[in-house]
């Protein structure tokens, strides 16, 4: 991708017609951006997406880059898939990269000082059936079984703050479980619920 050059104004030459027109074009482009201009430039220049995850059941963690220069890192994805496995059966399933990108977007919004705690990532159909027996409110066709959902919390951060950050992105499903201190996010259709 070519480097973006924003025009500068020299103190010696002042603002000439070409500099003025160039600045107006840049101002117009930034005004139509869906993100603040600084965030857009930062996203272009960083070239990396990273996550900090912790599984409180297994005591395993992942803290690193999972996407760099336009490509997903296979080893990082393998480690994330393992961390987010079904902890009842040990079964591993590839976690949807759109879900990882969503967690990353929430992380950019919140800039947390602690890792996301993964309460539940992938869930086998057998584990899901067990949960349905215990709690009839559990989803029969849960996105957890597709590797497209995760229940998360950030220690020291209010669950309502985490939910609000996810809600601002307007992507996928968001379930709010304040009594269990986690937020469910998935990459299915946009919908919201409180439990």
trRosetta pair geometry for C-beta under 8 A, 3 or more apart (Angstrom, degrees):
i j d omega theta_ij theta_ji phi_ij phi_ji
1 44 7.1 -124 118 -164 150 101
4 41 7.1 -116 64 -122 141 93
4 44 6.9 39 -2 117 126 159
6 26 5.6 90 -134 -133 89 156
7 19 5.5 178 155 -141 138 73
7 22 4.2 80 -23 116 152 133
7 23 5.8 -101 66 -63 121 73
7 26 6.9 -156 19 -16 92 141
9 13 7.8 -136 -173 75 65 89
9 14 7.1 -14 -179 180 106 24
9 15 5.5 -22 -135 -83 131 75
9 19 5.6 104 -100 174 82 146
9 23 7.8 -2 -54 -60 108 137
10 13 4.4 54 72 27 118 95
10 14 7.4 -39 80 -6 73 24
11 14 7.7 28 -166 -71 26 50
13 16 6.2 -40 150 -30 109 112
15 19 5.4 -133 -150 89 61 124
15 20 5.4 78 168 -66 104 93
16 19 5.1 91 52 14 70 104
16 20 6.9 -132 98 -8 33 93
17 20 5.7 -57 -147 36 29 113
17 21 6.3 25 158 -16 65 107
18 21 6.0 -56 -147 38 29 108
18 22 6.2 28 155 -18 64 110
19 22 5.7 -57 -146 39 29 112
19 23 6.3 30 156 -19 65 107
20 23 5.9 -57 -150 36 28 110
20 24 6.5 28 153 -20 63 107
21 24 5.6 -55 -149 34 32 113
21 25 6.6 35 153 -21 65 102
22 25 5.8 -51 -152 31 33 112
22 26 6.6 29 152 -14 65 105
23 26 5.7 -56 -149 39 34 110
23 27 6.1 36 153 -21 67 107
24 27 5.6 -51 -144 37 32 113
24 28 6.3 34 155 -21 63 105
25 28 5.8 -56 -152 35 29 112
25 29 6.5 29 152 -19 64 104
26 29 5.7 -53 -148 35 33 111
26 30 6.4 26 157 -13 66 107
27 30 6.0 -59 -148 41 29 106
27 31 6.2 30 155 -24 65 109
28 31 5.7 -55 -145 32 30 111
28 32 6.8 17 160 -11 63 106
29 32 6.3 -69 -157 39 30 101
29 33 6.9 47 147 -44 64 97
30 33 5.4 -34 -154 1 41 122
30 37 3.9 1 -146 -89 120 124
30 40 7.6 -169 -125 43 79 142
33 36 7.4 75 101 -161 124 4
33 37 6.1 128 40 -83 153 63
33 40 5.3 -73 -164 -48 147 154
35 39 4.6 -109 162 87 117 118
35 40 4.7 146 81 -60 117 89
35 43 7.4 37 99 -3 168 138
36 39 4.7 84 63 9 86 107
36 40 7.0 -158 90 -10 42 88
37 40 5.6 -57 -148 35 32 113
37 41 6.4 28 157 -15 67 105
38 41 5.9 -55 -149 38 31 108
38 42 6.2 33 152 -21 65 108
39 42 5.5 -55 -146 38 31 114
39 43 6.3 34 155 -23 66 103
39 108 8.0 100 -151 164 114 125
40 43 5.9 -51 -148 32 29 110
40 44 6.6 28 153 -18 62 105
41 44 5.7 -55 -152 35 33 111
41 45 6.2 18 158 -10 68 112
42 45 6.1 -65 -142 43 28 101
42 46 6.0 31 163 -32 67 109
43 46 6.2 -49 -139 24 25 111
47 68 6.3 44 143 -162 86 61
47 69 5.1 18 -176 -76 112 62
47 70 7.9 -42 -150 -21 84 68
48 65 5.0 -59 -163 -130 112 121
48 67 6.7 147 -158 89 43 66
48 68 5.1 2 -107 -107 79 76
48 69 7.8 -1 -71 -28 65 61
49 65 6.9 110 73 -153 42 71
49 66 6.0 -52 96 61 92 81
49 67 3.9 19 39 51 109 111
49 68 7.7 -138 26 -62 65 49
49 100 7.8 107 129 138 131 100
49 101 7.0 -25 -172 -113 163 68
49 104 4.8 0 -170 -143 113 156
50 63 7.7 34 172 179 111 53
50 64 5.9 -114 -144 144 101 24
50 65 4.6 -55 -89 -91 92 53
50 66 6.7 134 -118 6 38 75
50 104 7.5 125 60 -122 29 106
51 62 6.6 25 95 108 99 107
51 63 7.6 -124 103 -123 52 38
51 64 7.4 -8 55 60 64 45
51 66 5.9 5 10 -7 106 125
51 80 7.2 58 67 -104 141 126
51 100 6.7 -95 -41 -161 147 91
51 103 6.0 37 -118 112 127 121
51 104 6.1 -88 -73 -82 94 81
51 107 6.7 -164 -117 -34 68 160
51 116 7.2 -45 -173 23 99 121
52 61 7.6 -5 -172 -175 70 105
52 62 7.4 -172 -142 95 31 60
52 63 4.6 22 -119 -116 81 85
52 107 7.6 134 28 -130 84 139
52 112 7.7 -139 63 82 121 107
52 114 7.7 -156 115 152 131 32
52 115 3.8 -119 136 -107 93 87
52 116 6.7 131 89 10 66 74
53 61 6.5 168 91 -155 57 60
53 62 4.6 11 52 52 101 96
53 63 7.5 -163 29 -68 55 56
53 80 6.8 87 32 -127 153 85
53 83 5.9 112 110 129 127 150
53 84 7.6 -41 167 -59 153 96
53 103 7.9 17 -80 160 110 153
53 115 5.6 171 -98 180 6 117
53 116 5.3 -28 -110 66 66 94
53 118 5.6 29 -172 -31 107 115
54 60 7.5 172 -151 91 51 43
54 61 4.6 -14 -103 -105 74 93
54 115 4.3 108 -15 94 103 135
54 116 7.1 169 25 81 74 43
54 117 5.4 -37 76 -104 94 62
54 118 6.9 180 79 11 38 82
55 58 4.6 13 106 42 125 96
55 59 7.0 -52 85 4 78 13
55 60 4.9 11 41 55 113 84
55 61 7.3 -155 16 -75 70 46
55 83 5.2 -169 -28 -174 124 83
55 84 7.4 -162 -81 -81 121 42
55 87 7.3 166 179 -76 128 128
55 117 7.6 119 -110 -162 22 63
55 118 5.0 -35 -93 62 73 107
55 121 7.9 -59 -103 -13 113 119
56 59 7.2 27 -153 -78 29 51
56 117 5.4 17 -29 -158 111 115
56 118 7.8 -177 5 60 74 57
56 119 7.4 -3 32 -99 113 57
57 87 4.7 24 109 -150 152 164
58 83 7.4 -157 65 -143 136 60
58 87 6.2 -144 -44 -119 103 115
60 82 7.5 -89 146 119 161 96
60 83 5.1 -148 108 -117 121 87
61 83 7.3 56 -136 -124 11 137
61 115 6.4 180 -144 -12 110 178
62 76 7.5 110 -170 -160 125 77
62 79 5.2 138 -110 131 121 113
62 80 5.5 -128 72 -87 179 68
62 83 5.2 -108 -21 -26 117 159
63 115 6.7 -93 -85 -90 99 125
64 76 5.8 -138 100 -118 115 114
64 79 7.8 37 46 76 128 149
65 68 5.4 46 156 -58 133 109
65 73 6.3 90 111 -12 83 148
65 76 6.4 -101 95 -85 52 158
66 72 6.3 -10 155 -151 77 80
66 73 5.5 -131 -153 40 37 103
66 76 4.1 -161 -111 130 67 136
66 77 6.3 104 -157 -65 103 66
66 80 6.4 21 -108 -33 137 142
66 100 6.0 -94 109 172 154 141
66 104 7.9 -132 51 -69 117 128
67 71 7.0 179 -151 91 67 31
67 72 5.3 -36 -98 -101 79 58
67 73 6.7 -135 -73 -5 27 84
67 100 7.9 144 -30 121 114 124
67 101 7.8 36 -23 -89 154 87
67 104 7.9 -34 24 -75 125 166
68 71 6.5 -25 67 62 63 76
68 73 6.2 48 9 -54 103 107
72 76 7.5 -131 175 67 74 109
72 77 5.8 47 156 -51 116 128
72 97 6.0 -81 -88 -122 151 136
73 76 3.8 56 90 15 115 116
73 77 6.5 169 87 -15 59 84
74 77 5.8 -56 -147 37 30 112
74 78 6.4 35 153 -23 64 104
75 78 5.6 -49 -150 32 33 115
75 79 6.6 32 152 -17 64 104
76 79 5.7 -56 -152 37 33 111
76 80 6.3 31 152 -18 67 106
77 80 5.6 -54 -144 38 33 110
77 81 6.1 38 155 -23 66 105
77 94 7.3 12 164 -143 113 91
77 95 7.5 -155 -161 50 82 91
77 97 7.5 -36 -115 -89 124 95
77 100 7.9 -83 -112 -51 83 164
78 81 5.8 -52 -147 34 28 113
78 82 6.5 27 153 -18 61 106
79 82 5.8 -55 -151 35 31 111
79 83 6.4 30 153 -18 65 107
80 83 5.7 -55 -146 38 33 111
80 84 6.0 10 161 -1 68 114
80 95 5.9 -89 125 35 107 137
80 100 6.7 37 159 -102 163 127
81 84 6.3 -70 -141 50 24 96
81 85 6.9 57 151 -64 60 82
81 92 5.3 74 146 -174 100 107
81 93 7.0 -140 -159 84 104 30
81 94 5.6 -45 -108 -113 132 42
81 95 5.4 -160 -97 -4 69 91
81 122 7.7 31 -159 -21 68 138
81 147 7.9 -7 -127 -141 89 131
82 85 5.7 -19 -160 -28 34 117
82 92 5.8 -23 -97 -113 53 133
83 118 6.6 108 141 34 98 155
83 121 7.4 95 109 -17 67 159
84 95 5.3 42 75 -68 148 136
84 118 5.6 -106 -104 -172 80 154
84 121 2.9 -159 -172 -169 89 171
84 122 5.6 97 131 -5 87 87
84 147 7.8 98 116 -142 125 84
84 150 6.6 -60 -141 -106 126 115
85 90 6.3 12 142 -167 136 34
85 91 6.2 177 -170 87 100 39
85 92 4.4 -53 -105 -92 114 69
85 93 7.5 130 -122 15 67 63
85 121 6.8 30 6 73 14 123
85 122 5.7 -32 -138 53 32 118
86 89 4.7 10 107 43 124 94
86 90 6.8 -35 81 24 81 14
86 91 4.6 13 38 54 120 88
86 92 7.8 -140 18 -69 77 32
86 93 7.8 50 -20 1 99 101
86 121 7.8 -122 -67 76 44 80
86 122 5.3 -80 -46 104 76 87
86 123 5.5 110 -105 -121 103 34
86 124 4.9 -11 -74 -15 171 89
86 127 5.3 -169 -158 -12 125 156
87 90 7.5 37 -144 -73 27 46
88 124 7.6 -117 70 29 107 108
88 127 4.7 145 50 -108 140 118
88 130 7.4 -167 -173 48 168 152
89 124 5.2 0 25 2 151 143
89 126 6.6 91 -64 71 142 123
89 127 6.1 -119 -13 -49 111 114
91 122 7.1 -116 102 121 88 125
91 124 5.0 72 48 -64 149 120
92 122 7.1 102 -149 56 35 157
93 122 4.5 159 42 -140 104 147
93 147 4.5 -137 114 -63 110 121
94 147 5.7 83 91 160 50 170
95 99 5.8 -99 168 69 95 129
95 100 6.3 100 117 -49 115 101
95 121 6.5 -52 -96 -178 123 119
95 122 6.7 -117 -82 -52 83 103
95 147 4.7 -145 -110 -178 40 103
95 148 8.0 153 -162 -75 60 33
95 150 7.8 28 -146 -59 126 116
96 99 4.4 91 74 -3 93 105
96 100 7.4 -167 98 -4 52 81
96 146 7.1 22 -41 128 122 92
96 147 5.3 142 -23 114 77 88
96 148 4.4 34 -1 -99 143 74
96 187 5.7 -123 107 34 146 143
97 100 5.3 -48 -151 36 45 114
97 101 6.3 48 150 -20 70 101
98 101 5.5 -51 -147 38 34 113
98 102 6.4 40 150 -24 64 103
98 148 7.5 9 68 -137 105 92
98 187 4.5 99 108 -134 118 159
99 102 5.5 -51 -149 33 33 114
99 103 6.6 34 152 -17 65 100
99 147 7.4 -145 14 144 149 67
99 148 5.6 -175 -54 -150 126 46
99 149 7.1 -124 -118 -65 137 17
99 150 6.3 121 176 -8 126 109
99 185 7.5 141 -147 112 87 99
99 186 7.1 -34 -106 -144 109 44
99 187 5.1 -112 -70 -24 75 120
100 103 5.7 -50 -149 35 34 110
100 104 6.3 38 149 -20 64 105
101 104 5.4 -51 -149 36 34 117
101 105 6.4 39 151 -23 65 102
102 105 5.6 -48 -147 32 33 112
102 106 6.6 33 152 -16 63 102
102 166 7.9 46 169 -135 104 90
102 169 7.0 137 -147 127 84 159
102 171 5.8 -146 -116 100 114 132
102 172 6.4 -6 -118 12 158 141
102 185 6.1 -167 131 148 132 132
102 187 6.2 -161 -24 -80 144 96
103 106 5.7 -53 -152 37 34 111
103 107 6.3 38 148 -22 65 105
103 116 6.4 -79 -164 -10 118 171
103 150 7.0 0 -72 55 124 147
103 152 7.2 135 -121 -55 108 163
103 185 7.4 154 -77 78 74 144
104 107 5.4 -54 -150 35 33 116
104 108 6.5 35 151 -21 66 101
105 108 5.7 -48 -149 32 33 112
105 109 6.5 36 150 -21 62 105
105 169 5.5 94 126 -112 133 142
105 171 7.7 57 69 31 155 144
106 109 5.5 -54 -152 35 34 115
106 110 6.2 9 159 -1 69 113
106 162 7.4 42 -178 -159 128 75
106 165 5.1 98 -149 127 83 116
106 166 5.6 -5 -102 -81 124 72
106 169 6.9 -79 -73 -24 74 142
106 185 7.5 -118 -43 -65 149 169
107 110 6.2 -69 -138 49 27 94
107 111 7.2 82 167 -81 60 30
107 112 6.5 -79 -136 17 74 98
107 116 7.3 -86 -80 -41 105 118
108 111 7.2 17 -161 -62 25 72
109 165 4.4 149 109 -158 135 107
109 168 6.6 151 -140 68 149 134
109 169 7.3 -109 -46 -54 148 104
110 154 7.2 173 139 -1 154 168
110 157 7.1 34 -171 -141 136 156
110 161 7.3 104 -120 143 117 104
110 162 7.2 2 -83 -106 153 63
110 165 5.1 -23 -56 -106 103 163
112 115 7.6 140 107 -94 126 10
112 116 7.3 117 53 -61 156 69
112 154 4.9 -105 -132 -153 150 147
112 157 6.3 -67 -119 -41 111 147
113 156 7.4 -43 61 84 105 145
114 154 5.7 139 77 -171 101 86
114 155 5.3 -67 116 57 161 90
114 156 6.0 113 5 32 140 121
114 157 7.7 -157 46 -14 111 106
115 154 7.7 -160 105 -126 28 81
116 152 4.8 -22 -175 -158 109 125
116 153 7.5 138 -162 68 63 29
116 154 5.9 -51 -106 -81 55 85
117 152 6.4 141 71 -158 55 63
117 153 4.9 -19 56 64 111 81
117 154 6.9 171 7 -91 85 31
117 155 6.5 77 -28 -32 127 88
117 182 7.9 -103 88 -106 102 106
118 121 5.3 1 -180 -49 125 103
118 150 6.0 -62 -136 -164 90 115
118 151 7.5 99 -168 72 51 60
118 152 6.2 -28 -101 -100 47 80
119 150 7.9 124 46 172 72 72
119 151 4.0 -63 68 103 111 105
119 152 6.5 -165 7 -86 92 23
119 153 6.4 61 -40 0 117 98
119 180 7.9 102 -166 144 161 111
119 182 4.8 -48 -2 -105 155 158
120 123 6.3 14 177 -61 111 113
120 144 6.3 -20 140 -126 109 139
120 150 7.0 175 89 -153 56 49
120 151 4.3 37 41 28 90 115
121 144 7.2 141 140 -147 27 90
121 147 7.7 16 158 -134 89 64
121 149 7.9 161 -159 94 40 57
121 150 5.1 -5 -111 -112 65 91
121 151 8.0 -123 -61 28 38 68
122 144 6.4 137 -150 176 25 74
122 145 7.6 77 -165 -120 68 23
122 147 5.1 -8 -98 -96 102 75
123 127 4.8 -126 -168 88 84 122
123 128 5.1 103 134 -62 119 89
123 131 7.5 -21 -167 -4 144 141
123 142 6.2 -7 66 97 133 139
123 144 3.7 30 19 132 114 121
123 145 5.6 -59 81 -71 83 61
124 127 4.7 96 52 8 80 100
124 128 6.9 -142 94 -5 43 87
124 145 7.0 57 -164 -124 15 84
125 128 5.5 -55 -145 39 33 115
125 129 6.3 39 154 -24 66 102
125 145 5.7 60 -73 -133 65 132
126 129 5.7 -51 -150 31 30 112
126 130 6.8 33 150 -19 62 102
127 130 5.6 -51 -153 33 36 114
127 131 6.6 36 150 -18 66 103
128 131 5.6 -53 -151 36 35 112
128 132 6.4 40 149 -23 65 103
128 138 7.0 179 -166 151 73 128
128 139 7.9 -53 -160 82 116 69
128 140 7.8 102 152 -157 118 31
128 142 5.3 -159 -129 26 129 127
128 144 6.7 162 -87 78 111 115
128 145 5.6 -33 -38 -65 149 115
129 132 5.5 -50 -149 32 34 116
129 133 6.8 39 151 -22 63 99
130 133 5.8 -51 -156 29 34 113
130 134 6.8 24 151 -10 65 107
131 134 5.7 -61 -152 42 36 108
131 135 6.1 -33 171 42 73 98
131 138 4.5 146 129 -116 104 168
132 135 7.2 -84 -127 68 21 58
132 136 6.9 49 -169 -113 65 40
132 138 4.9 -123 -86 74 58 121
132 140 6.4 59 -104 -99 138 65
134 138 7.6 59 67 -16 82 135
135 138 4.9 97 89 -26 97 99
137 195 6.4 123 145 -137 147 109
138 142 6.9 -37 171 -64 87 127
139 142 4.1 126 81 -81 107 75
139 143 7.6 12 92 1 153 67
141 145 7.4 -98 -169 40 46 133
142 145 5.2 107 77 -6 84 95
142 149 6.6 -98 168 38 88 152
143 146 5.4 -57 -159 40 54 110
143 148 4.3 -84 180 84 102 97
143 149 3.7 110 95 -35 101 118
143 173 7.0 163 1 36 148 132
143 186 4.0 85 82 -149 157 143
143 187 7.2 167 -173 43 143 60
143 188 5.1 -124 -80 -35 138 118
144 147 7.8 41 -177 -71 34 23
144 148 7.8 -113 -72 56 18 58
144 149 4.5 -71 -67 68 59 115
144 150 7.8 121 -108 -77 83 34
144 186 7.9 -90 -51 -96 57 121
146 149 7.5 77 54 -2 86 89
148 186 5.4 63 128 -162 83 93
148 187 4.9 -102 -171 44 101 96
148 188 6.6 101 128 -47 130 78
149 173 7.5 -20 -110 64 110 115
149 184 6.4 2 -175 -173 111 95
149 185 6.9 176 -148 92 65 42
149 186 3.6 -24 -97 -94 90 104
149 187 7.7 -142 -71 12 58 66
149 188 7.7 -7 -70 -13 104 104
150 184 7.5 173 91 -148 35 55
150 185 6.1 -9 60 59 79 84
150 186 7.6 154 16 -82 53 62
151 175 8.0 -44 -107 72 91 113
151 177 7.4 -6 -148 30 117 140
151 182 4.6 50 170 145 97 140
151 183 7.2 170 -153 82 60 31
151 184 5.0 -29 -98 -93 79 72
152 162 7.1 -149 102 -179 97 142
152 182 6.1 150 72 -159 22 96
152 183 6.0 -29 64 62 76 81
152 185 6.8 -19 18 14 113 107
153 157 7.7 175 176 66 69 94
153 159 6.5 -42 -123 -98 98 89
153 162 6.8 -134 -132 -17 49 171
153 181 5.4 36 -110 141 151 84
153 182 4.6 -89 -49 -103 101 71
153 183 7.0 130 -83 11 61 75
154 157 4.0 15 87 34 108 129
154 162 6.0 161 15 -83 104 125
157 161 5.4 -109 175 73 93 128
157 162 6.0 99 122 -51 119 99
158 161 4.4 96 67 -2 91 103
158 162 7.2 -159 97 -3 52 82
159 162 5.6 -53 -153 37 38 113
159 163 6.3 40 149 -20 69 105
159 176 7.1 121 145 -158 111 84
159 177 7.5 -102 -173 75 147 55
159 178 5.2 168 81 -113 144 69
159 181 5.5 -143 -62 -146 131 52
159 182 6.8 -86 -125 -56 119 7
159 183 6.1 161 -166 -46 87 93
160 163 5.6 -50 -145 37 34 113
160 164 6.3 38 153 -23 65 105
160 176 7.7 42 -103 -150 59 126
160 178 7.0 16 -57 -99 83 117
161 164 5.7 -51 -146 34 30 113
161 165 6.6 32 153 -20 63 103
162 165 5.9 -53 -151 33 31 111
162 166 6.6 27 153 -14 64 106
162 183 4.9 -159 115 -2 115 142
163 166 5.8 -59 -151 39 32 109
163 167 6.0 36 152 -25 68 109
163 174 6.3 118 -150 170 81 124
163 176 4.9 27 -111 -102 147 107
163 183 4.9 -172 -78 -109 76 133
164 167 5.5 -52 -144 35 31 116
164 168 6.6 40 155 -29 63 100
165 168 5.9 -47 -154 23 30 115
165 169 7.5 29 150 -19 57 101
166 169 6.1 -59 -166 27 38 111
166 174 5.0 148 119 -112 126 128
166 183 6.1 177 1 150 149 143
166 185 5.4 -132 -141 -94 141 122
167 170 7.3 33 172 -67 45 55
167 174 5.9 -118 -77 55 72 173
167 192 7.1 38 -112 -103 101 133
170 190 6.2 5 179 -129 68 138
171 187 7.1 -16 154 -124 100 68
171 190 6.7 -87 -139 -92 16 96
172 185 6.1 74 102 -179 132 77
172 186 5.0 -161 179 91 121 51
172 187 4.5 -72 -92 -109 131 29
172 188 5.7 88 -146 44 80 50
172 189 7.5 98 -133 82 39 15
172 190 6.4 17 21 -92 7 55
173 184 7.0 -23 117 119 99 101
173 185 7.0 158 84 -155 61 38
173 186 4.4 6 48 50 102 102
173 188 5.1 10 -16 58 112 103
173 189 7.0 50 -57 73 91 55
173 190 7.2 173 -72 -141 48 23
173 191 4.9 -9 -111 60 86 86
173 192 7.4 177 -156 -78 59 36
173 193 7.8 -5 -170 12 101 97
174 183 6.6 -17 -163 -178 87 105
174 184 6.9 148 -160 82 35 68
174 185 5.8 -2 -103 -103 70 71
174 191 7.7 -170 29 92 62 48
174 192 5.1 -8 65 -113 95 78
174 193 7.8 169 91 30 56 57
175 183 6.9 157 79 -167 57 54
175 184 3.4 10 49 48 108 119
175 185 7.9 -146 26 -60 72 34
175 192 7.8 166 -82 -159 39 46
175 193 5.2 -12 -114 69 77 92
175 194 7.6 155 -162 -97 60 20
175 195 6.1 34 178 -22 105 111
176 183 6.1 -14 -108 -117 55 82
176 184 7.9 -110 -45 27 24 81
176 192 7.7 21 -12 -173 104 89
176 193 7.2 -160 23 100 77 46
176 194 4.7 -26 65 -112 108 70
176 195 6.8 -176 83 17 53 74
177 180 4.3 -22 146 47 117 106
177 181 7.3 -47 108 26 86 18
177 182 5.3 1 68 64 115 73
177 183 7.0 -176 29 -90 80 32
177 184 6.7 70 -10 -18 113 95
177 195 4.8 -5 -99 55 79 121
178 181 6.9 30 -168 -81 37 44
178 194 8.0 -6 -2 -156 100 97
179 195 7.6 -108 33 104 105 88
180 195 7.8 -11 13 90 116 126
188 191 7.5 -29 100 23 105 107
